[in-house]
Amino acid sequence: MNIVVNEELKAYIDPMTPEEHEALERSILAEGCRDALVLWGDVLVDGHNRYGICQKHGLPFKTVQNPRFRSIEDVHLWMIDQHLGRRSISDFLRGVLALRKKDIVEQQRARTATAEPASASDAPFDVDPPAEATVDEGANASALPPPAPLNSREAIARAARLSSSQVGMIEKIQKQAAPELVAAVKSGVISINTAAAVATLPAEEQVSAANAGKDELKQAAKRVRESKKKPRADSAEASAGEEEQLQQAAPDAVQALQQRVAELTTENESLRRQVAELQAQLGH
């Protein structure tokens, strides 16, 4: 059997950690390769780690064709859904995969809306799967149904089984984080929340904190959060100060107003007397 390992597909989902790979290897050596490798024609789609371990130790394995793939995008979507259905992946990777799915679905729907034919890039590595790939599964197998659009952060969150705020933080990390910071959150050294806070810093500060390790990353995130709170605190203090000044100034203002009222009252009485005197003179 000729199995083609494509590096792009192999790297499409983050690789296992060394510890995870060792655990899988121990399981296969003890129990054999229980799950079949998924192929698209000759191209290996799912089971790269199992295939490598079986090849290393000369162990037998089973394969199965998926005849519903029509493009590399179908393959990517299937791979994403397979991993989103697993509990073992991290929240960060879950969010990254859901965002990838959103982009693929948007591209597919845009092509459908404009009735554009699939480009050459949609073909699997410039070759079509051989016809015999579909024989065992049925020659009339239908294509994969179009996935539901992920046109809101809430929809992405549901697909990833995360909160909307977590999805927002992952988007921020993808857009703003230095590679060293991304590596730290991928490996689980820091949380999504910490990484999102540090991602707002200049790139050189992110790299410096990531190179210094977990504690410095946490301190950097703490500084970011405190700097955001400080302007609000300063503003609150300023408002309180202004209110206090007004309260302190109020008695003086009332006294000045009372004095002015008294002066106007005196002037009014004086004018009344003058008017009365003029009227008396005119009466004579």
Secondary structure, DSSP 8 states (H G I E B T S, - for coil): ---B--HHHHTTS----HHHHHHHHHHHHHH---S-EEEETTEEEE-HHHHHHHHHHT----EEE-TT--SHHHHHHHHHHHHHT-SSS-HHHHHHHHHHHHHHHHHHHHHHHHT----GGGSSTT----GGGGTTT-TT-----------SHHHHHHHHTS-HHHHHHHHHHHHH--HHHHHHHHTTSS-HHHHHHHTTS-HHHHHHHHHH-HHHHHHHHHHHHHHHHHHHHHHHHHHHHHHHHHHHHHHHHHHHHHHHHHHHHHHHHHHHHHHHHHHHHHH-
